[in-house]
Amino acid sequence: MEIRAYFSKPKSFAWMLFVVAGLMLLYEVIRCDVFIGYIDGYYTYKYLPDFFIEKNFDYYVKFPIGTAICEAPFFFIAHLFMLATDPAGATGFGGAYEYAIGICGIFYFCVGFSFLYATLKKIYGGSEAFFTCLALMLGTPLVLYGTKYASFSHIYSFAVTAVFIYLTVIIDESSHETLISFFMGLLAGLLFMIRNINVLFVFSYILLYLLVTMPVYFDYQRF
């Protein structure tokens, strides 16, 4: 019981996430130097240098722009760093830009698991949330998508979905339903922009919401 109580504390999850993120960063420093140049990850990232460096607003590919939107803050930090230290190298590729995207992947990995843990803890309890997150870290490719393949859309879909699900859990007990609904709408749009097929997740939420609320509505109308 003492072990269960220890792992039920948010501090235990925070330490686990800190250690995993640290190992991911160490892996990136030692083993990786390319995070952008992988197939669709390259084309989704390319929106950023084309729009903000080359001023090429005609760039269009079949990959949606949502991943680039998620990467944008890290791209801008890397670009400012390159402008200050090596203006000739401020091309949007190589050096600081590569590692900015690598760190970006770790950031969204942590965001996704933090909100997932918060959701599971609220529904099932702390220890269940801890071990579920640990199993997902060890048993899925999320660590890979948070490091070597950080330019792919997967880790961003995971993070935004985790935040969206958390908001669906807290909205009923919140006094700010309108504000939360607004952010849920923004996240739903971002999910679609990250990966178009994510719209199926949004539709499934709407369907479940209707299935739950429609019987209540008809019962209310009956009286």
Rosetta constraint file for C-alpha pairs under 8 A:
AtomPair CA 1 CA 5 HARMONIC 6.09 0.50
AtomPair CA 2 CA 6 HARMONIC 6.14 0.50
AtomPair CA 3 CA 7 HARMONIC 6.38 0.50
AtomPair CA 4 CA 8 HARMONIC 6.16 0.50
AtomPair CA 4 CA 127 HARMONIC 6.10 0.50
AtomPair CA 5 CA 9 HARMONIC 6.86 0.50
AtomPair CA 5 CA 127 HARMONIC 7.26 0.50
AtomPair CA 6 CA 12 HARMONIC 7.02 0.50
AtomPair CA 6 CA 127 HARMONIC 7.99 0.50
AtomPair CA 7 CA 12 HARMONIC 5.66 0.50
AtomPair CA 7 CA 13 HARMONIC 7.35 0.50
AtomPair CA 7 CA 126 HARMONIC 6.84 0.50
AtomPair CA 7 CA 127 HARMONIC 5.01 0.50
AtomPair CA 7 CA 130 HARMONIC 6.57 0.50
AtomPair CA 8 CA 12 HARMONIC 7.31 0.50
AtomPair CA 8 CA 125 HARMONIC 6.97 0.50
AtomPair CA 8 CA 126 HARMONIC 3.78 0.50
AtomPair CA 8 CA 127 HARMONIC 3.97 0.50
AtomPair CA 8 CA 128 HARMONIC 7.53 0.50
AtomPair CA 8 CA 129 HARMONIC 7.88 0.50
AtomPair CA 8 CA 130 HARMONIC 6.95 0.50
AtomPair CA 9 CA 13 HARMONIC 7.12 0.50
AtomPair CA 9 CA 126 HARMONIC 6.14 0.50
AtomPair CA 9 CA 127 HARMONIC 7.48 0.50
AtomPair CA 10 CA 14 HARMONIC 6.19 0.50
AtomPair CA 10 CA 126 HARMONIC 7.06 0.50
AtomPair CA 11 CA 15 HARMONIC 6.19 0.50
AtomPair CA 12 CA 16 HARMONIC 6.26 0.50
AtomPair CA 12 CA 130 HARMONIC 7.94 0.50
AtomPair CA 13 CA 17 HARMONIC 6.08 0.50
AtomPair CA 13 CA 130 HARMONIC 5.96 0.50
AtomPair CA 14 CA 18 HARMONIC 6.06 0.50
AtomPair CA 15 CA 19 HARMONIC 6.15 0.50
AtomPair CA 16 CA 20 HARMONIC 6.15 0.50
AtomPair CA 17 CA 21 HARMONIC 5.94 0.50
AtomPair CA 17 CA 110 HARMONIC 6.92 0.50
AtomPair CA 18 CA 22 HARMONIC 6.02 0.50
AtomPair CA 19 CA 23 HARMONIC 6.20 0.50
AtomPair CA 20 CA 24 HARMONIC 6.16 0.50
AtomPair CA 21 CA 25 HARMONIC 6.17 0.50
AtomPair CA 21 CA 106 HARMONIC 6.44 0.50
AtomPair CA 21 CA 110 HARMONIC 7.33 0.50
AtomPair CA 22 CA 26 HARMONIC 6.15 0.50
AtomPair CA 23 CA 27 HARMONIC 6.10 0.50
AtomPair CA 24 CA 28 HARMONIC 6.28 0.50
AtomPair CA 24 CA 106 HARMONIC 7.20 0.50
AtomPair CA 24 CA 143 HARMONIC 7.37 0.50
AtomPair CA 24 CA 146 HARMONIC 7.93 0.50
AtomPair CA 24 CA 147 HARMONIC 6.52 0.50
AtomPair CA 25 CA 29 HARMONIC 6.27 0.50
AtomPair CA 25 CA 103 HARMONIC 7.32 0.50
AtomPair CA 25 CA 106 HARMONIC 7.48 0.50
AtomPair CA 25 CA 147 HARMONIC 7.76 0.50
AtomPair CA 26 CA 30 HARMONIC 6.13 0.50
AtomPair CA 27 CA 31 HARMONIC 5.50 0.50
AtomPair CA 27 CA 32 HARMONIC 6.97 0.50
AtomPair CA 27 CA 147 HARMONIC 7.97 0.50
AtomPair CA 28 CA 32 HARMONIC 4.77 0.50
AtomPair CA 28 CA 33 HARMONIC 7.16 0.50
AtomPair CA 28 CA 102 HARMONIC 7.05 0.50
AtomPair CA 28 CA 147 HARMONIC 6.48 0.50
AtomPair CA 28 CA 148 HARMONIC 7.21 0.50
AtomPair CA 29 CA 33 HARMONIC 7.42 0.50
AtomPair CA 32 CA 148 HARMONIC 6.66 0.50
AtomPair CA 33 CA 98 HARMONIC 6.96 0.50
AtomPair CA 33 CA 99 HARMONIC 7.33 0.50
AtomPair CA 34 CA 94 HARMONIC 7.85 0.50
AtomPair CA 34 CA 98 HARMONIC 6.00 0.50
AtomPair CA 34 CA 99 HARMONIC 7.92 0.50
AtomPair CA 34 CA 148 HARMONIC 7.43 0.50
AtomPair CA 35 CA 98 HARMONIC 5.51 0.50
AtomPair CA 35 CA 99 HARMONIC 7.22 0.50
AtomPair CA 35 CA 101 HARMONIC 6.52 0.50
AtomPair CA 35 CA 102 HARMONIC 5.99 0.50
AtomPair CA 35 CA 147 HARMONIC 7.60 0.50
AtomPair CA 35 CA 148 HARMONIC 5.61 0.50
AtomPair CA 35 CA 149 HARMONIC 6.02 0.50
AtomPair CA 35 CA 150 HARMONIC 6.16 0.50
AtomPair CA 35 CA 151 HARMONIC 6.17 0.50
AtomPair CA 36 CA 41 HARMONIC 5.98 0.50
AtomPair CA 36 CA 42 HARMONIC 5.16 0.50
AtomPair CA 36 CA 45 HARMONIC 7.10 0.50
AtomPair CA 36 CA 98 HARMONIC 6.22 0.50
AtomPair CA 36 CA 101 HARMONIC 7.26 0.50
AtomPair CA 36 CA 149 HARMONIC 7.72 0.50
AtomPair CA 36 CA 150 HARMONIC 7.60 0.50
AtomPair CA 36 CA 151 HARMONIC 5.43 0.50
AtomPair CA 37 CA 41 HARMONIC 6.81 0.50
AtomPair CA 37 CA 42 HARMONIC 5.02 0.50
AtomPair CA 38 CA 42 HARMONIC 5.54 0.50
AtomPair CA 38 CA 149 HARMONIC 7.41 0.50
AtomPair CA 38 CA 151 HARMONIC 7.66 0.50
AtomPair CA 39 CA 43 HARMONIC 6.97 0.50
AtomPair CA 40 CA 44 HARMONIC 6.18 0.50
AtomPair CA 40 CA 63 HARMONIC 7.12 0.50
AtomPair CA 40 CA 152 HARMONIC 6.68 0.50
AtomPair CA 41 CA 45 HARMONIC 6.11 0.50
AtomPair CA 41 CA 149 HARMONIC 7.57 0.50
AtomPair CA 41 CA 150 HARMONIC 7.86 0.50
AtomPair CA 41 CA 151 HARMONIC 4.49 0.50
AtomPair CA 41 CA 152 HARMONIC 4.43 0.50
AtomPair CA 41 CA 153 HARMONIC 7.20 0.50
AtomPair CA 42 CA 46 HARMONIC 5.99 0.50
AtomPair CA 42 CA 151 HARMONIC 6.92 0.50
AtomPair CA 43 CA 47 HARMONIC 7.20 0.50
AtomPair CA 43 CA 61 HARMONIC 7.20 0.50
AtomPair CA 43 CA 63 HARMONIC 6.95 0.50
AtomPair CA 44 CA 63 HARMONIC 5.98 0.50
AtomPair CA 44 CA 64 HARMONIC 6.81 0.50
AtomPair CA 44 CA 65 HARMONIC 6.18 0.50
AtomPair CA 44 CA 67 HARMONIC 6.28 0.50
AtomPair CA 44 CA 68 HARMONIC 5.86 0.50
AtomPair CA 44 CA 151 HARMONIC 7.67 0.50
AtomPair CA 44 CA 152 HARMONIC 7.84 0.50
AtomPair CA 45 CA 49 HARMONIC 7.81 0.50
AtomPair CA 45 CA 67 HARMONIC 7.15 0.50
AtomPair CA 45 CA 68 HARMONIC 5.19 0.50
AtomPair CA 45 CA 71 HARMONIC 7.62 0.50
AtomPair CA 45 CA 151 HARMONIC 6.74 0.50
AtomPair CA 46 CA 50 HARMONIC 6.06 0.50
AtomPair CA 46 CA 68 HARMONIC 7.83 0.50
AtomPair CA 47 CA 51 HARMONIC 5.87 0.50
AtomPair CA 47 CA 59 HARMONIC 7.06 0.50
AtomPair CA 47 CA 65 HARMONIC 7.10 0.50
AtomPair CA 47 CA 68 HARMONIC 6.45 0.50
AtomPair CA 48 CA 52 HARMONIC 5.86 0.50
AtomPair CA 48 CA 53 HARMONIC 7.63 0.50
AtomPair CA 48 CA 68 HARMONIC 6.42 0.50
AtomPair CA 48 CA 72 HARMONIC 6.99 0.50
AtomPair CA 48 CA 75 HARMONIC 7.53 0.50
AtomPair CA 48 CA 92 HARMONIC 7.69 0.50
AtomPair CA 49 CA 53 HARMONIC 4.93 0.50
AtomPair CA 49 CA 54 HARMONIC 6.25 0.50
AtomPair CA 49 CA 91 HARMONIC 7.06 0.50
AtomPair CA 49 CA 92 HARMONIC 5.05 0.50
AtomPair CA 49 CA 93 HARMONIC 8.00 0.50
AtomPair CA 50 CA 54 HARMONIC 4.79 0.50
AtomPair CA 50 CA 55 HARMONIC 5.82 0.50
AtomPair CA 50 CA 56 HARMONIC 5.10 0.50
AtomPair CA 50 CA 57 HARMONIC 7.07 0.50
AtomPair CA 50 CA 59 HARMONIC 6.90 0.50
AtomPair CA 51 CA 55 HARMONIC 4.73 0.50
AtomPair CA 51 CA 56 HARMONIC 5.33 0.50
AtomPair CA 51 CA 57 HARMONIC 5.62 0.50
AtomPair CA 51 CA 59 HARMONIC 7.91 0.50
AtomPair CA 52 CA 56 HARMONIC 8.00 0.50
AtomPair CA 53 CA 91 HARMONIC 7.05 0.50
AtomPair CA 53 CA 92 HARMONIC 7.30 0.50
AtomPair CA 63 CA 195 HARMONIC 7.98 0.50
AtomPair CA 64 CA 193 HARMONIC 5.60 0.50
AtomPair CA 64 CA 194 HARMONIC 6.01 0.50
AtomPair CA 64 CA 195 HARMONIC 6.51 0.50
AtomPair CA 64 CA 196 HARMONIC 7.26 0.50
AtomPair CA 65 CA 69 HARMONIC 6.49 0.50
AtomPair CA 65 CA 193 HARMONIC 5.94 0.50
AtomPair CA 65 CA 194 HARMONIC 6.36 0.50
AtomPair CA 66 CA 70 HARMONIC 6.46 0.50
AtomPair CA 66 CA 190 HARMONIC 6.07 0.50
AtomPair CA 66 CA 191 HARMONIC 7.37 0.50
AtomPair CA 66 CA 192 HARMONIC 7.65 0.50
AtomPair CA 66 CA 193 HARMONIC 4.29 0.50
AtomPair CA 66 CA 194 HARMONIC 3.77 0.50
AtomPair CA 66 CA 195 HARMONIC 7.26 0.50
AtomPair CA 67 CA 71 HARMONIC 6.27 0.50
AtomPair CA 67 CA 151 HARMONIC 7.73 0.50
AtomPair CA 67 CA 152 HARMONIC 7.51 0.50
AtomPair CA 67 CA 153 HARMONIC 5.60 0.50
AtomPair CA 67 CA 156 HARMONIC 6.72 0.50
AtomPair CA 67 CA 193 HARMONIC 7.56 0.50
AtomPair CA 67 CA 194 HARMONIC 5.02 0.50
AtomPair CA 68 CA 72 HARMONIC 5.86 0.50
AtomPair CA 70 CA 156 HARMONIC 7.07 0.50
AtomPair CA 71 CA 75 HARMONIC 6.19 0.50
AtomPair CA 71 CA 101 HARMONIC 6.78 0.50
AtomPair CA 71 CA 104 HARMONIC 6.55 0.50
AtomPair CA 72 CA 76 HARMONIC 6.13 0.50
AtomPair CA 73 CA 77 HARMONIC 6.37 0.50
AtomPair CA 74 CA 78 HARMONIC 6.22 0.50
AtomPair CA 74 CA 100 HARMONIC 5.50 0.50
AtomPair CA 74 CA 101 HARMONIC 6.64 0.50
AtomPair CA 74 CA 104 HARMONIC 6.31 0.50
AtomPair CA 75 CA 79 HARMONIC 6.04 0.50
AtomPair CA 75 CA 92 HARMONIC 7.84 0.50
AtomPair CA 75 CA 97 HARMONIC 6.34 0.50
AtomPair CA 75 CA 100 HARMONIC 6.44 0.50
AtomPair CA 75 CA 101 HARMONIC 7.23 0.50
AtomPair CA 76 CA 80 HARMONIC 6.10 0.50
AtomPair CA 77 CA 81 HARMONIC 6.22 0.50
AtomPair CA 77 CA 100 HARMONIC 7.82 0.50
AtomPair CA 78 CA 82 HARMONIC 6.16 0.50
AtomPair CA 78 CA 96 HARMONIC 5.49 0.50
AtomPair CA 78 CA 97 HARMONIC 5.43 0.50
AtomPair CA 78 CA 100 HARMONIC 6.11 0.50
AtomPair CA 79 CA 83 HARMONIC 6.09 0.50
AtomPair CA 79 CA 90 HARMONIC 6.14 0.50
AtomPair CA 79 CA 92 HARMONIC 6.94 0.50
AtomPair CA 79 CA 96 HARMONIC 7.84 0.50
AtomPair CA 79 CA 97 HARMONIC 7.17 0.50
AtomPair CA 80 CA 84 HARMONIC 6.21 0.50
AtomPair CA 81 CA 85 HARMONIC 6.16 0.50
AtomPair CA 81 CA 96 HARMONIC 7.69 0.50
AtomPair CA 82 CA 86 HARMONIC 5.04 0.50
AtomPair CA 82 CA 87 HARMONIC 5.82 0.50
AtomPair CA 82 CA 89 HARMONIC 6.56 0.50
AtomPair CA 82 CA 90 HARMONIC 5.21 0.50
AtomPair CA 82 CA 96 HARMONIC 7.09 0.50
AtomPair CA 83 CA 87 HARMONIC 4.30 0.50
AtomPair CA 83 CA 88 HARMONIC 7.83 0.50
AtomPair CA 83 CA 89 HARMONIC 7.86 0.50
AtomPair CA 83 CA 90 HARMONIC 5.88 0.50
AtomPair CA 86 CA 90 HARMONIC 6.70 0.50
AtomPair CA 92 CA 97 HARMONIC 6.18 0.50
AtomPair CA 93 CA 97 HARMONIC 5.62 0.50
AtomPair CA 93 CA 98 HARMONIC 6.71 0.50
AtomPair CA 94 CA 98 HARMONIC 5.39 0.50
AtomPair CA 95 CA 99 HARMONIC 6.82 0.50
AtomPair CA 96 CA 100 HARMONIC 5.93 0.50
AtomPair CA 97 CA 101 HARMONIC 6.41 0.50
AtomPair CA 98 CA 102 HARMONIC 6.40 0.50
AtomPair CA 99 CA 103 HARMONIC 6.09 0.50
AtomPair CA 100 CA 104 HARMONIC 5.99 0.50
AtomPair CA 101 CA 105 HARMONIC 6.25 0.50
AtomPair CA 101 CA 150 HARMONIC 6.33 0.50
AtomPair CA 101 CA 151 HARMONIC 6.50 0.50
AtomPair CA 102 CA 106 HARMONIC 6.75 0.50
AtomPair CA 102 CA 146 HARMONIC 7.35 0.50
AtomPair CA 102 CA 147 HARMONIC 5.58 0.50
AtomPair CA 102 CA 148 HARMONIC 7.05 0.50
AtomPair CA 102 CA 150 HARMONIC 5.69 0.50
AtomPair CA 102 CA 151 HARMONIC 7.76 0.50
AtomPair CA 103 CA 107 HARMONIC 6.20 0.50
AtomPair CA 103 CA 147 HARMONIC 7.66 0.50
AtomPair CA 104 CA 108 HARMONIC 6.37 0.50
AtomPair CA 104 CA 146 HARMONIC 7.97 0.50
AtomPair CA 104 CA 150 HARMONIC 7.21 0.50
AtomPair CA 105 CA 109 HARMONIC 6.09 0.50
AtomPair CA 105 CA 145 HARMONIC 7.12 0.50
AtomPair CA 105 CA 146 HARMONIC 4.24 0.50
AtomPair CA 105 CA 147 HARMONIC 5.86 0.50
AtomPair CA 105 CA 150 HARMONIC 4.66 0.50
AtomPair CA 105 CA 151 HARMONIC 7.45 0.50
AtomPair CA 105 CA 155 HARMONIC 6.70 0.50
AtomPair CA 105 CA 156 HARMONIC 7.87 0.50
AtomPair CA 106 CA 110 HARMONIC 6.23 0.50
AtomPair CA 106 CA 146 HARMONIC 5.06 0.50
AtomPair CA 106 CA 147 HARMONIC 6.44 0.50
AtomPair CA 106 CA 150 HARMONIC 7.90 0.50
AtomPair CA 107 CA 111 HARMONIC 6.24 0.50
AtomPair CA 108 CA 112 HARMONIC 5.93 0.50
AtomPair CA 108 CA 146 HARMONIC 7.40 0.50
AtomPair CA 108 CA 155 HARMONIC 6.53 0.50
AtomPair CA 108 CA 156 HARMONIC 6.30 0.50
AtomPair CA 108 CA 159 HARMONIC 5.72 0.50
AtomPair CA 109 CA 113 HARMONIC 6.29 0.50
AtomPair CA 109 CA 142 HARMONIC 7.45 0.50
AtomPair CA 109 CA 143 HARMONIC 7.61 0.50
AtomPair CA 109 CA 146 HARMONIC 5.74 0.50
AtomPair CA 109 CA 155 HARMONIC 6.33 0.50
AtomPair CA 109 CA 158 HARMONIC 7.91 0.50
AtomPair CA 109 CA 159 HARMONIC 6.58 0.50
AtomPair CA 110 CA 114 HARMONIC 5.91 0.50
AtomPair CA 111 CA 115 HARMONIC 6.33 0.50
AtomPair CA 111 CA 159 HARMONIC 5.92 0.50
AtomPair CA 112 CA 116 HARMONIC 6.07 0.50
AtomPair CA 112 CA 158 HARMONIC 6.06 0.50
AtomPair CA 112 CA 159 HARMONIC 3.72 0.50
AtomPair CA 112 CA 160 HARMONIC 6.97 0.50
AtomPair CA 112 CA 161 HARMONIC 7.76 0.50
AtomPair CA 112 CA 162 HARMONIC 5.38 0.50
AtomPair CA 112 CA 163 HARMONIC 6.89 0.50
AtomPair CA 113 CA 117 HARMONIC 5.85 0.50
AtomPair CA 113 CA 133 HARMONIC 6.85 0.50
AtomPair CA 113 CA 159 HARMONIC 7.39 0.50
AtomPair CA 113 CA 162 HARMONIC 7.45 0.50
AtomPair CA 114 CA 118 HARMONIC 6.23 0.50
AtomPair CA 115 CA 119 HARMONIC 6.15 0.50
AtomPair CA 115 CA 162 HARMONIC 5.67 0.50
AtomPair CA 115 CA 163 HARMONIC 5.64 0.50
AtomPair CA 115 CA 166 HARMONIC 6.28 0.50
AtomPair CA 116 CA 120 HARMONIC 6.18 0.50
AtomPair CA 116 CA 133 HARMONIC 7.64 0.50
AtomPair CA 116 CA 162 HARMONIC 5.35 0.50
AtomPair CA 116 CA 163 HARMONIC 7.44 0.50
AtomPair CA 116 CA 165 HARMONIC 7.99 0.50
AtomPair CA 116 CA 166 HARMONIC 7.09 0.50
AtomPair CA 117 CA 121 HARMONIC 5.87 0.50
AtomPair CA 117 CA 129 HARMONIC 5.39 0.50
AtomPair CA 117 CA 130 HARMONIC 6.80 0.50
AtomPair CA 117 CA 133 HARMONIC 6.67 0.50
AtomPair CA 118 CA 122 HARMONIC 6.17 0.50
AtomPair CA 118 CA 129 HARMONIC 7.80 0.50
AtomPair CA 118 CA 166 HARMONIC 7.30 0.50
AtomPair CA 119 CA 123 HARMONIC 6.44 0.50
AtomPair CA 119 CA 165 HARMONIC 7.47 0.50
AtomPair CA 119 CA 166 HARMONIC 5.30 0.50
AtomPair CA 119 CA 169 HARMONIC 7.05 0.50
AtomPair CA 120 CA 124 HARMONIC 5.61 0.50
AtomPair CA 120 CA 125 HARMONIC 6.71 0.50
AtomPair CA 120 CA 126 HARMONIC 7.61 0.50
AtomPair CA 120 CA 128 HARMONIC 7.41 0.50
AtomPair CA 120 CA 129 HARMONIC 4.98 0.50
AtomPair CA 121 CA 125 HARMONIC 4.26 0.50
AtomPair CA 121 CA 126 HARMONIC 4.70 0.50
AtomPair CA 121 CA 127 HARMONIC 7.77 0.50
AtomPair CA 121 CA 128 HARMONIC 7.16 0.50
AtomPair CA 121 CA 129 HARMONIC 5.17 0.50
AtomPair CA 122 CA 126 HARMONIC 7.88 0.50
AtomPair CA 124 CA 128 HARMONIC 6.28 0.50
AtomPair CA 124 CA 129 HARMONIC 6.95 0.50
AtomPair CA 125 CA 129 HARMONIC 6.24 0.50
AtomPair CA 126 CA 130 HARMONIC 6.11 0.50
AtomPair CA 127 CA 131 HARMONIC 6.26 0.50
AtomPair CA 128 CA 132 HARMONIC 6.04 0.50
AtomPair CA 129 CA 133 HARMONIC 6.14 0.50
AtomPair CA 130 CA 134 HARMONIC 6.20 0.50
AtomPair CA 131 CA 135 HARMONIC 6.00 0.50
AtomPair CA 132 CA 136 HARMONIC 6.26 0.50
AtomPair CA 133 CA 137 HARMONIC 6.16 0.50
AtomPair CA 134 CA 138 HARMONIC 6.22 0.50
AtomPair CA 135 CA 139 HARMONIC 5.58 0.50
AtomPair CA 135 CA 140 HARMONIC 7.99 0.50
AtomPair CA 136 CA 140 HARMONIC 5.47 0.50
AtomPair CA 136 CA 142 HARMONIC 7.74 0.50
AtomPair CA 137 CA 141 HARMONIC 7.71 0.50
AtomPair CA 137 CA 142 HARMONIC 6.48 0.50
AtomPair CA 137 CA 143 HARMONIC 6.45 0.50
AtomPair CA 141 CA 145 HARMONIC 6.27 0.50
AtomPair CA 142 CA 146 HARMONIC 5.99 0.50
AtomPair CA 142 CA 154 HARMONIC 7.94 0.50
AtomPair CA 142 CA 155 HARMONIC 6.63 0.50
AtomPair CA 143 CA 147 HARMONIC 6.35 0.50
AtomPair CA 144 CA 148 HARMONIC 5.75 0.50
AtomPair CA 144 CA 149 HARMONIC 6.18 0.50
AtomPair CA 144 CA 150 HARMONIC 7.76 0.50
AtomPair CA 145 CA 149 HARMONIC 4.62 0.50
AtomPair CA 145 CA 150 HARMONIC 5.16 0.50
AtomPair CA 145 CA 152 HARMONIC 6.97 0.50
AtomPair CA 145 CA 154 HARMONIC 6.50 0.50
AtomPair CA 145 CA 155 HARMONIC 5.70 0.50
AtomPair CA 146 CA 150 HARMONIC 4.96 0.50
AtomPair CA 146 CA 155 HARMONIC 5.98 0.50
AtomPair CA 150 CA 155 HARMONIC 7.02 0.50
AtomPair CA 153 CA 157 HARMONIC 6.22 0.50
AtomPair CA 153 CA 194 HARMONIC 6.27 0.50
AtomPair CA 153 CA 195 HARMONIC 6.84 0.50
AtomPair CA 154 CA 158 HARMONIC 6.24 0.50
AtomPair CA 155 CA 159 HARMONIC 6.23 0.50
AtomPair CA 156 CA 160 HARMONIC 6.11 0.50
AtomPair CA 156 CA 194 HARMONIC 7.33 0.50
AtomPair CA 157 CA 161 HARMONIC 5.91 0.50
AtomPair CA 157 CA 191 HARMONIC 6.28 0.50
AtomPair CA 157 CA 194 HARMONIC 6.60 0.50
AtomPair CA 157 CA 195 HARMONIC 7.29 0.50
AtomPair CA 157 CA 198 HARMONIC 7.79 0.50
AtomPair CA 158 CA 162 HARMONIC 6.10 0.50
AtomPair CA 159 CA 163 HARMONIC 6.39 0.50
AtomPair CA 160 CA 164 HARMONIC 6.13 0.50
AtomPair CA 160 CA 187 HARMONIC 6.53 0.50
AtomPair CA 160 CA 190 HARMONIC 7.83 0.50
AtomPair CA 160 CA 191 HARMONIC 6.67 0.50
AtomPair CA 161 CA 165 HARMONIC 6.11 0.50
AtomPair CA 161 CA 187 HARMONIC 7.94 0.50
AtomPair CA 161 CA 191 HARMONIC 7.31 0.50
AtomPair CA 162 CA 166 HARMONIC 6.24 0.50
AtomPair CA 163 CA 167 HARMONIC 6.35 0.50
AtomPair CA 164 CA 168 HARMONIC 6.45 0.50
AtomPair CA 164 CA 184 HARMONIC 6.04 0.50
AtomPair CA 164 CA 187 HARMONIC 6.46 0.50
AtomPair CA 164 CA 188 HARMONIC 7.58 0.50
AtomPair CA 165 CA 169 HARMONIC 6.48 0.50
AtomPair CA 166 CA 170 HARMONIC 6.49 0.50
AtomPair CA 167 CA 171 HARMONIC 5.80 0.50
AtomPair CA 167 CA 180 HARMONIC 6.75 0.50
AtomPair CA 167 CA 184 HARMONIC 7.01 0.50
AtomPair CA 168 CA 172 HARMONIC 7.80 0.50
AtomPair CA 170 CA 174 HARMONIC 6.18 0.50
AtomPair CA 171 CA 176 HARMONIC 7.64 0.50
AtomPair CA 171 CA 177 HARMONIC 5.72 0.50
AtomPair CA 171 CA 180 HARMONIC 6.53 0.50
AtomPair CA 171 CA 181 HARMONIC 7.79 0.50
AtomPair CA 172 CA 177 HARMONIC 7.26 0.50
AtomPair CA 176 CA 180 HARMONIC 6.23 0.50
AtomPair CA 177 CA 181 HARMONIC 5.93 0.50
AtomPair CA 178 CA 182 HARMONIC 6.18 0.50
AtomPair CA 179 CA 183 HARMONIC 6.42 0.50
AtomPair CA 180 CA 184 HARMONIC 6.10 0.50
AtomPair CA 181 CA 185 HARMONIC 6.20 0.50
AtomPair CA 182 CA 186 HARMONIC 6.44 0.50
AtomPair CA 183 CA 187 HARMONIC 6.12 0.50
AtomPair CA 184 CA 188 HARMONIC 6.01 0.50
AtomPair CA 185 CA 189 HARMONIC 6.24 0.50
AtomPair CA 186 CA 190 HARMONIC 6.17 0.50
AtomPair CA 187 CA 191 HARMONIC 5.99 0.50
AtomPair CA 188 CA 192 HARMONIC 6.42 0.50
AtomPair CA 188 CA 199 HARMONIC 7.67 0.50
AtomPair CA 188 CA 202 HARMONIC 6.37 0.50
AtomPair CA 189 CA 193 HARMONIC 6.27 0.50
AtomPair CA 190 CA 194 HARMONIC 6.05 0.50
AtomPair CA 191 CA 195 HARMONIC 6.34 0.50
AtomPair CA 191 CA 196 HARMONIC 7.49 0.50
AtomPair CA 191 CA 198 HARMONIC 5.86 0.50
AtomPair CA 191 CA 199 HARMONIC 7.09 0.50
AtomPair CA 192 CA 196 HARMONIC 4.64 0.50
AtomPair CA 192 CA 197 HARMONIC 6.91 0.50
AtomPair CA 192 CA 198 HARMONIC 5.40 0.50
AtomPair CA 192 CA 199 HARMONIC 5.34 0.50
AtomPair CA 194 CA 198 HARMONIC 7.83 0.50
AtomPair CA 198 CA 202 HARMONIC 6.88 0.50
AtomPair CA 199 CA 203 HARMONIC 6.16 0.50
AtomPair CA 200 CA 204 HARMONIC 6.07 0.50
AtomPair CA 201 CA 205 HARMONIC 6.37 0.50
AtomPair CA 202 CA 206 HARMONIC 6.38 0.50
AtomPair CA 203 CA 207 HARMONIC 6.09 0.50
AtomPair CA 204 CA 208 HARMONIC 6.13 0.50
AtomPair CA 205 CA 209 HARMONIC 6.05 0.50
AtomPair CA 206 CA 210 HARMONIC 6.21 0.50
AtomPair CA 207 CA 211 HARMONIC 6.18 0.50
AtomPair CA 208 CA 212 HARMONIC 6.20 0.50
AtomPair CA 209 CA 213 HARMONIC 6.07 0.50
AtomPair CA 210 CA 214 HARMONIC 5.50 0.50
AtomPair CA 211 CA 215 HARMONIC 7.26 0.50
AtomPair CA 212 CA 216 HARMONIC 7.41 0.50
AtomPair CA 213 CA 217 HARMONIC 6.15 0.50
AtomPair CA 214 CA 218 HARMONIC 6.21 0.50
AtomPair CA 215 CA 219 HARMONIC 6.12 0.50
AtomPair CA 216 CA 220 HARMONIC 6.18 0.50
AtomPair CA 217 CA 221 HARMONIC 6.27 0.50
AtomPair CA 218 CA 222 HARMONIC 6.13 0.50
AtomPair CA 219 CA 223 HARMONIC 6.77 0.50
